[in-house]
């Protein structure tokens, strides 16, 4: 009753004709729970309902969180609990005076520890609505159609998922409005967000200005917008400020980090990259994980020492602390997932006997860069013939029995065809 009273209060604030603005976007999904996002304007009791296709039962949200802009548009995340494992749930959006929509659905995780699955990943999604859609060569969203056709279990966004430019950076409303316009304007992008869970971190362009860090004056506004637009499950408590979080998918743990909110200014080589609180959180989560594969998602490359662009190498004290911790404790199965570079590649580097891998996926829609001309091509740790310099996305697939699981890494071009491939065993991701 309290939930419905809250919904009535929120939705009665506006006298504008009810209208769905964007969504749904599927966020965190477990065996028994899910988060789903929509944006709308209007009045009356508006609701998002899940329909269990097996039992013909409907589920109502058990909690809601929302953010708004000055025009009264509402970005709403609804939590659903008590769901059944390995079930398909239809998403029904009901807005008074507008109607209902049951076009999209998702499946909860099965009640098992091991299962074959795959996910897609990428970064650098430059898209601009309105006039700029005709100007920027990266504005087309066709790649999302190809990604959707892969029918993956979920998507990992590795930063620069949105590009704030000009007036977008002036205030909270500018950030809110751009996110909303993107989800309204690009149909293939919109459909992709509705077809499988999305888990997202940010980098500089969806945080603030180019290369910014902890001194960005609108960092709290940016954080509020990001969390209000991406329905992920974040740690609770003031000590966990930032947008980092973790989730589990069968025998893989994902640690989604924040490389902006706590980052020291450029040139401070002894300064923070993830920051002390986040680093302690990450170390504890890694030590407690019993997953065969442990993915650490970071907006910037980790292993590459090339000084083109940004990387963890710019903060050598903290990078060494993290790599030393993983290698000295022989935390098995660690792989870094990174973006930002505007090209994709796989790096491998031995660190105190530990074989680290860094799978960089970029760009989704941003124009590729002339790497050799800009000095970006050199990477002494790149795996031979595993790089690609055109628009692309990554896919990682898991097969095999417990104790002998394999992981296939792929770079897939914007046309949906595989460009690079490599298979790693879980037994390769540890000290010998």
Buried (B, 14 or more C-beta within 10 A) or exposed (E): EEBEEEBEEBBEEBEEEBEBBBBBBBBBBBBBBBBBBBBBBBBBBBBBBBBBEEEEEEBEBEEBBBBBBEEEBBBBBBBBEEBBEEBEBBBBBBBBEBEEBEEBBBBBBBEEEBBEBBBBBBBBBBBBBEEEBEEBEBBBBBBBBBBBEBEBBBBBBBBBBBBBBEEBBEEBBBBBBBBBBBBBBBEBBBBBBBBBBBBBBBBBBBBBEEBBBBEBEBBEBBBBBBBBBBBBBBBEEEEBBBBBBBBEBBBBBBBBBBBBBBBBEEEBEEBBBBBEBBBEBBBEBBEEBEBBBBBBBBBBBBBBBBEBBBBBBBBEEBBEBBBEBBBEEEBBBBBBBBBBBBBBBBBBBEBEEBBBBBBBBBBBBBBBBEBEEEEBBEBEBBBEEBBBBBBBBBBBBBBBEEEEBBBBBBBBBBEBEEBBEBEBEBBBBBBE
